[in-house]
Amino acid sequence: MNNPTRTTNRLHFEDFPWQRFEELVFEIVYRKYKWGELSPIGQKGKDGGVDIWGVDTEETTWYIQCKNHQSFTKADAQAAIDKIVGNYEIAKSCMLLIALACNITTDTLQFIKSYSEERGFNGSDVWVGTKLETMLYSDYKDLLYKFFGIETEHNRNIKKVVNGNKVRQEVEKILLQKVNWTPEIRMEIARDPSKQFRFEKVVIRSVDDVDDSYGENASYCEICPYQLTDVGIEFLDLYWDNYRIAIDIDTKCWRRIKDDDNLQENEFDIRAEHVALLPYYCIISIMEKGDDYSDYPVLICGFEFNNTPFLRYYYKHKASKVDLVEGKPLSISDLSMLIDEIEKEYVDDISNT
């Protein structure tokens, strides 16, 4: 069986009025090269066959013609080039660029290159419809949304970052305590970040259950906020904590074990919390005063990950702040931090006895 492939829809440049097509080409040209001067003179009316004129930073003059046609022949190319040459003085350093909404034959392409040189241009380039599509999908994804309303993964990621930043500000305003950040308080919160929250719990509800928020088929949970990260809010498991984790000091691999399990050779054990990470961009609304069923704040979220709002789950050793991710060995630095914290705990225990 062949592997499935992802395809992209053909862009319909022919649906654009000529002005819009020129605007698109101008945006691409402006980004693709470095300019000392660049002007969309075709928008102003009589252009002498040139829609965009510019001088790049290497002092090469560019004459750019935009043709939003369904076909473009040798005769069309000759007429376009003759019109430019008839209205402008073409120096040896000048470049010609023709941007087309359609595709053309190899013969027409070769004709444009040879005829433009014959008429005095130092060189030429031709952007056919397929090349424009490739440039947009590969290098200028934001223009796909601006000109065609096509939202790519790149565009969605931009929205996630922008929306996530806004939500984080709202989260900090509603959920965090307003404190006087003395050195003592900073140290206390560094040891236990959950103390910076105003509430020991929050309720998470699905945006898809707004009409039946706590019904039999509704998705919701009570959960304890632990700390804010750059990506989202870390929550601790409300009903289970202090999982026992065995770590192999040689391989740096780890496994979750039961309290009465024996350690293997080269293993030591730690206690860790189970953590769920809720990305900011999944939070749609925050009901600070709760709802009809809960006095805790309610976070209305998009359940985007296997019917949950949580991007990932992992274990956290709170004292060292080391995260243990399923299937991922510890780094040397993480292992060192864990061992340092265990040694500190041991020394503290000895001191207190």
C-alpha positions in Angstrom: 0.0 0.0 0.0 1.3 3.4 -0.9 1.8 5.9 1.9 -0.8 8.7 1.8 0.4 12.1 0.7 -0.8 15.6 1.7 -1.8 17.8 -1.1 -2.5 21.5 -1.3 -5.3 23.1 -3.2 -4.5 25.0 -6.4 -4.5 28.8 -6.0 -6.9 30.6 -8.3 -4.9 33.7 -9.2 -7.4 34.3 -12.1 -10.1 35.2 -9.5 -8.0 38.3 -8.5 -8.6 41.7 -10.2 -5.3 42.8 -11.8 -4.6 45.2 -9.0 -4.8 42.5 -6.3 -2.4 40.2 -8.3 0.1 43.1 -8.6 -0.2 43.6 -4.8 0.6 39.9 -4.2 3.6 40.0 -6.5 4.9 43.2 -4.9 4.7 41.6 -1.5 6.8 38.7 -2.6 9.3 40.8 -4.6 9.7 43.1 -1.6 10.7 40.2 0.7 12.7 38.1 -1.7 15.3 40.7 -2.6 17.1 43.6 -0.9 16.0 46.9 -2.2 17.3 50.5 -2.2 14.0 51.6 -3.9 10.9 49.7 -5.0 7.7 51.2 -6.4 4.3 49.7 -7.5 4.0 52.1 -10.4 1.4 49.9 -12.2 -1.2 50.9 -9.6 -1.0 54.5 -10.7 -2.3 54.1 -14.3 0.1 54.7 -17.3 3.1 52.5 -16.5 4.8 52.0 -19.9 4.5 48.3 -19.5 6.1 48.2 -16.1 4.0 47.3 -13.0 6.8 47.4 -10.4 10.1 49.2 -10.7 13.0 49.0 -8.3 16.7 49.3 -7.7 18.3 46.7 -5.5 21.1 47.2 -3.1 23.6 46.2 -5.8 22.3 49.0 -7.9 20.6 46.7 -10.5 17.4 48.2 -11.9 14.5 45.8 -12.1 11.5 46.1 -14.5 8.7 43.8 -13.3 5.6 43.0 -15.4 2.6 41.2 -13.8 0.2 39.3 -16.1 -2.9 37.8 -14.5 -3.8 36.0 -17.7 -5.1 32.4 -18.3 -2.5 32.0 -21.1 0.7 33.7 -22.2 2.3 33.1 -25.6 5.5 34.1 -27.4 3.5 36.9 -29.0 2.3 38.2 -25.6 5.9 38.0 -24.3 7.3 39.9 -27.3 4.6 42.6 -27.0 5.3 43.0 -23.2 9.1 43.3 -23.7 8.8 45.7 -26.7 6.5 47.9 -24.6 9.0 48.2 -21.8 11.9 48.9 -24.1 9.9 51.5 -26.0 9.2 53.4 -22.9 12.3 53.0 -20.8 16.1 53.3 -21.4 17.4 49.8 -20.7 21.0 49.7 -19.4 23.2 46.7 -19.4 22.7 46.1 -15.7 18.9 46.0 -16.0 16.9 42.8 -15.0 13.4 41.8 -16.3 11.0 39.8 -14.2 7.6 38.6 -15.6 5.2 37.2 -13.0 2.4 35.1 -14.5 -0.8 33.7 -13.1 -0.7 30.9 -15.7 1.9 28.3 -16.7 3.7 28.5 -20.1 5.5 26.2 -22.5 9.2 25.6 -22.5 9.4 27.4 -25.9 7.8 30.5 -24.5 10.1 30.5 -21.5 13.2 30.2 -23.6 11.9 32.9 -25.9 11.5 35.3 -23.0 15.1 34.7 -21.9 16.6 35.1 -25.4 14.4 38.0 -26.6 14.9 40.0 -23.4 18.7 39.7 -23.8 18.3 40.7 -27.4 16.5 43.8 -26.4 19.2 44.9 -23.9 18.3 43.3 -20.6 21.2 41.8 -18.6 19.0 38.9 -17.5 15.5 37.8 -16.9 13.4 35.6 -14.7 9.9 34.3 -15.1 7.5 33.3 -12.2 4.8 31.1 -13.6 1.7 30.2 -11.6 3.1 26.9 -10.3 6.3 28.7 -9.1 4.2 31.4 -7.3 2.2 28.7 -5.6 5.4 27.0 -4.4 6.9 30.2 -3.1 3.8 31.0 -1.2 3.4 27.6 0.4 7.1 27.3 1.2 8.3 30.7 2.0 5.4 33.2 2.4 2.7 31.3 4.3 1.3 34.4 5.9 0.5 35.7 2.4 -1.7 32.6 1.8 -4.0 33.8 4.6 -3.8 37.5 3.6 -4.6 37.0 0.0 -6.5 33.7 -0.2 -7.8 33.1 3.4 -5.9 29.8 3.6 -4.8 29.0 7.1 -1.7 26.9 7.2 0.0 25.2 10.1 2.3 28.2 10.2 -0.6 30.6 10.5 -2.2 28.6 13.2 1.0 28.5 15.2 1.2 32.3 14.9 -2.4 32.6 16.3 -1.5 30.1 19.1 1.4 32.3 20.2 -0.5 35.6 20.0 -3.6 34.1 21.7 -1.5 32.3 24.2 0.3 35.5 25.3 -3.1 37.2 25.8 -4.4 34.3 27.8 -1.3 34.2 30.0 -1.8 37.8 31.0 -5.5 37.0 31.9 -4.4 33.9 33.9 -1.8 35.9 35.9 -4.4 38.7 36.6 -7.1 36.3 37.8 -5.4 33.3 39.3 -2.2 34.6 40.9 -1.9 36.4 44.2 -0.7 40.0 44.3 2.3 39.8 46.5 5.1 42.0 47.7 8.1 40.2 46.1 10.5 40.2 49.1 13.5 37.8 48.9 11.8 35.6 51.5 8.6 35.3 49.4 10.6 34.6 46.2 12.5 31.8 47.9 9.2 30.3 49.3 7.5 30.4 45.9 10.6 29.0 44.3 10.4 26.0 46.6 6.6 25.6 46.1 5.3 27.5 43.0 1.7 26.5 43.9 1.7 29.1 46.7 1.5 31.9 44.2 -2.0 30.9 43.2 -5.1 32.4 44.9 -7.0 29.1 44.6 -6.0 25.6 45.6 -8.2 24.2 42.8 -9.8 25.1 39.5 -12.4 23.4 37.4 -11.7 22.7 33.8 -14.7 22.3 31.5 -15.0 21.7 27.7 -16.2 24.4 25.5 -18.3 21.8 23.7 -20.4 21.1 26.9 -21.7 24.7 27.4 -25.3 23.5 27.2 -24.8 20.6 29.6 -21.6 21.4 31.5 -21.9 18.7 34.2 -24.1 16.2 32.5 -23.5 12.5 32.1 -21.5 12.9 29.0 -19.8 16.2 29.9 -16.0 16.5 30.2 -14.8 18.3 33.3 -12.4 17.9 36.2 -11.2 19.5 39.4 -7.4 20.0 39.4 -4.7 21.7 41.4 -2.6 24.5 39.7 1.1 24.1 40.4 3.0 26.7 38.3 3.0 28.8 35.1 5.4 27.9 32.3 6.2 29.6 29.0 3.8 27.2 27.3 1.0 26.9 29.8 -0.2 26.0 33.3 1.1 22.9 35.1 -1.5 21.0 37.1 -0.9 18.4 39.8 -3.1 15.3 40.0 -5.8 16.0 42.6 -6.2 12.4 43.7 -2.8 10.8 43.3 0.6 12.2 44.3 4.0 11.1 45.4 4.5 8.4 42.8 7.6 6.2 43.3 10.1 6.4 40.4 13.1 4.2 40.0 16.1 5.6 38.1 19.0 3.7 36.6 22.1 5.7 37.3 24.0 4.2 34.3 21.4 4.2 31.5 19.6 7.3 33.0 16.3 5.5 32.2 13.5 5.6 34.7 10.3 3.6 35.5 7.4 4.0 37.8 7.2 1.3 40.5 5.0 0.3 43.4 5.8 1.2 46.9 6.7 -2.4 47.8 8.8 -3.1 44.6 12.5 -3.8 45.0 15.0 -1.7 43.3 17.3 -3.3 40.7 21.1 -2.9 40.7 22.3 0.6 40.0 18.8 2.1 40.7 17.8 4.7 43.2 14.3 5.9 43.8 12.6 9.3 44.1 9.1 10.6 44.8 7.5 12.6 42.0 4.2 14.3 41.2 2.0 13.5 38.2 1.7 16.7 36.1 -0.6 17.7 33.2 0.3 20.7 31.0 -2.6 22.9 29.8 -1.4 25.2 27.0 -2.6 28.8 27.2 -4.0 28.7 23.7 -6.5 26.0 24.8 -8.1 28.3 27.4 -11.0 30.1 25.9 -12.5 31.8 28.9 -12.0 32.0 32.7 -15.0 32.3 35.1 -13.3 33.8 38.1 -16.2 33.4 40.5 -17.0 29.9 39.4 -20.4 28.7 38.2 -23.7 27.2 39.6 -21.8 24.0 40.6 -18.4 25.2 41.9 -17.0 28.1 43.8 -13.6 27.6 42.3 -12.6 29.4 39.1 -13.8 27.6 36.0 -11.5 27.4 32.9 -13.5 26.8 29.7 -11.1 25.0 27.4 -10.9 23.5 24.0 -10.3 19.7 24.4 -7.9 19.3 21.5 -5.8 16.4 22.6 -7.6 13.0 22.6 -10.6 14.6 24.2 -8.5 16.4 26.9 -7.1 19.9 27.0 -3.7 18.7 28.1 -0.8 18.9 25.7 1.2 16.3 27.6 1.6 14.4 30.9 4.8 13.8 32.8 6.2 13.4 36.3 8.0 16.2 38.2 10.4 15.9 41.1 9.4 19.1 42.9 12.6 19.8 44.9 14.9 19.7 41.8 12.2 20.8 39.3 13.3 17.9 37.0 10.6 16.6 34.6 10.5 12.9 33.8 8.8 12.4 30.4 7.6 9.0 29.3 10.0 7.1 27.1 12.8 9.8 27.5 16.0 9.1 29.5 17.2 11.8 31.8 19.9 14.2 30.7 23.2 14.2 32.6 22.4 17.6 34.0 18.9 16.4 35.2 20.4 13.3 36.8 23.0 15.5 38.6 20.3 17.8 39.9 18.3 14.8 41.2 21.3 13.3 43.0 22.2 16.7 44.5 18.7 17.1 45.9 18.7 13.6 47.3 22.0 14.2 49.0 20.6 17.4 50.5 17.5 15.6 51.8 19.8 12.9 53.3 21.9 15.5 55.1 18.8 17.3 56.4 17.4 14.0 57.7 20.7 13.3 59.5 20.7 16.8 61.0 17.1 16.5 62.3 17.8 13.2 64.1 
